[in-house]
């Protein structure tokens, strides 16, 4: 003689389980943002003529002390290498005519991701796989995962100690990719 067992769940138990599943799914979506694996954001900015954070000289100052460098000057440059996500493009540090500095990313191609930031690091591109290192400076949130973009380097930052530009995911503490910055010739 076979006897079938039937588990009877109360309405309260079913609702509690469903609520827990919905909350867990919501937290998972917010944390991982899986739709970013299927989206791209392209940004194409021109190299600025001057830094927006530097005060412009007055007419009197300009007449008294003309600048010998009329335009932007490349300081360092490097190609991105892949770390956690396929990444390519060029990173350049540029001194603008007004003395301000920008980190410029050109022909950038990487994955979109949650909370990706752009940093200058004192470590070389290979070493940042293990972390940004002491003295890293954030220059902004990644504007787009494709294209050409500029990030203002904070005034007073000494660029001589930085060895790489890094695309760093804050949420998961991983490098998407990094570029060793070498002095440019010319």
C-alpha positions in Angstrom: 0.0 0.0 0.0 1.5 3.3 -1.0 0.8 6.4 0.7 1.4 9.8 -0.8 2.6 12.6 1.3 1.5 16.1 0.6 3.3 19.1 2.0 1.0 21.9 2.7 2.5 25.3 2.8 0.8 28.2 4.4 0.1 31.3 2.4 2.4 33.2 4.8 5.3 30.9 4.1 4.9 31.2 0.4 4.7 35.0 0.5 7.8 35.1 2.7 9.8 32.9 0.4 8.7 34.9 -2.7 9.6 38.2 -1.0 13.1 36.9 -0.1 13.6 35.8 -3.7 12.5 39.2 -5.1 14.8 41.1 -2.6 17.8 38.8 -3.4 17.2 39.3 -7.2 17.0 43.1 -6.7 20.2 43.2 -4.8 21.9 40.9 -7.3 20.8 43.2 -10.2 21.9 46.3 -8.4 25.3 44.9 -7.5 26.2 43.2 -10.8 24.3 45.3 -13.3 24.3 42.5 -15.8 22.7 44.6 -18.6 26.0 46.5 -18.8 27.5 43.4 -20.6 25.2 44.3 -23.5 25.5 48.1 -23.6 28.0 50.5 -24.9 28.5 54.2 -24.2 30.6 56.1 -26.7 32.1 59.5 -25.8 34.1 61.6 -28.3 35.5 64.8 -26.7 38.0 67.1 -28.4 41.2 67.8 -26.6 40.5 71.0 -24.6 42.5 74.2 -25.3 42.7 74.9 -21.6 41.8 73.4 -18.2 38.4 74.5 -16.8 39.9 74.4 -13.2 42.7 76.8 -13.9 42.0 80.6 -13.7 42.6 82.4 -17.0 45.2 85.1 -16.9 44.0 88.6 -17.1 44.7 90.7 -20.2 47.4 92.6 -18.3 49.1 89.3 -17.2 48.9 87.9 -20.7 50.5 90.9 -22.2 53.3 90.9 -19.6 54.1 87.2 -19.7 53.3 85.6 -23.0 53.4 81.8 -23.0 56.1 80.2 -25.2 53.9 77.0 -25.6 50.8 78.2 -27.4 49.1 74.8 -27.5 48.8 71.4 -25.6 52.0 69.4 -25.1 52.1 65.6 -24.7 54.0 64.5 -21.6 53.5 60.8 -21.5 51.8 58.1 -23.5 51.0 54.4 -23.4 48.8 51.6 -24.8 46.2 49.9 -22.7 46.6 46.2 -21.9 43.8 43.9 -20.9 43.3 42.8 -17.3 39.8 41.6 -16.2 38.1 42.8 -19.4 39.3 43.2 -23.0 40.7 46.8 -23.1 42.6 48.7 -25.8 43.4 52.3 -26.7 45.9 54.9 -25.8 46.3 57.0 -22.6 48.2 60.3 -22.8 49.0 63.0 -20.2 48.8 66.4 -21.7 49.9 69.8 -20.4 47.5 72.5 -21.7 48.5 76.0 -22.7 47.2 77.4 -19.4 49.3 75.0 -17.4 46.5 72.6 -16.5 46.9 68.9 -17.2 44.5 66.3 -18.6 44.6 62.5 -18.9 43.3 61.8 -22.4 42.0 58.4 -23.4 41.9 57.8 -27.2 40.3 55.1 -29.2 39.3 53.4 -26.0 37.5 50.1 -26.2 36.6 48.3 -23.0 33.6 46.7 -21.3 30.9 48.8 -19.6 30.7 48.0 -16.0 29.4 49.1 -12.6 31.3 52.0 -11.0 34.4 52.1 -13.3 36.8 54.9 -12.4 39.9 56.3 -14.1 43.1 56.5 -12.0 46.7 57.5 -12.3 48.8 54.9 -10.4 52.3 54.9 -9.1 52.5 51.2 -10.1 53.2 49.9 -13.6 50.3 48.4 -15.7 51.2 44.8 -14.8 51.4 45.5 -11.0 47.9 47.2 -10.8 46.3 43.8 -11.3 47.0 43.4 -7.6 45.8 46.9 -6.6 46.2 50.5 -7.3 49.0 51.1 -4.8 49.7 54.0 -2.5 49.3 57.4 -3.9 46.9 56.6 -6.7 44.8 59.6 -7.8 41.3 59.3 -9.2 40.6 61.6 -12.1 37.0 60.7 -12.6 34.3 58.2 -13.3 34.6 56.5 -16.7 32.5 58.6 -19.0 32.0 55.9 -21.6 33.5 52.5 -22.5 34.2 53.6 -26.1 35.8 56.7 -27.7 38.0 59.7 -26.8 37.7 61.4 -23.5 39.5 63.9 -21.2 39.9 63.8 -17.4 41.2 66.9 -15.6 44.1 66.1 -13.4 43.6 67.8 -10.0 45.6 71.0 -9.7 48.9 70.6 -7.9 49.3 67.0 -8.8 52.9 66.1 -9.6 52.7 63.8 -12.6 56.3 62.6 -12.5 55.5 59.8 -9.9 52.7 58.2 -11.9 53.6 55.1 -14.0 50.2 54.1 -15.4 46.6 55.0 -16.2 44.1 52.5 -14.9 40.4 51.7 -15.5 39.4 50.4 -12.1 36.1 48.9 -11.0 35.4 50.2 -7.5 32.6 47.8 -6.9 34.8 44.7 -7.3 38.3 46.1 -6.8 39.6 44.9 -10.2 41.4 46.6 -13.0 39.7 46.4 -16.4 42.9 47.4 -18.1 45.9 49.8 -17.7 48.5 51.6 -19.8 52.1 52.2 -18.8 52.9 55.9 -19.2 56.2 56.7 -20.9 57.8 60.0 -21.7 57.0 61.1 -25.2 59.7 62.2 -27.6 59.4 65.5 -29.3 
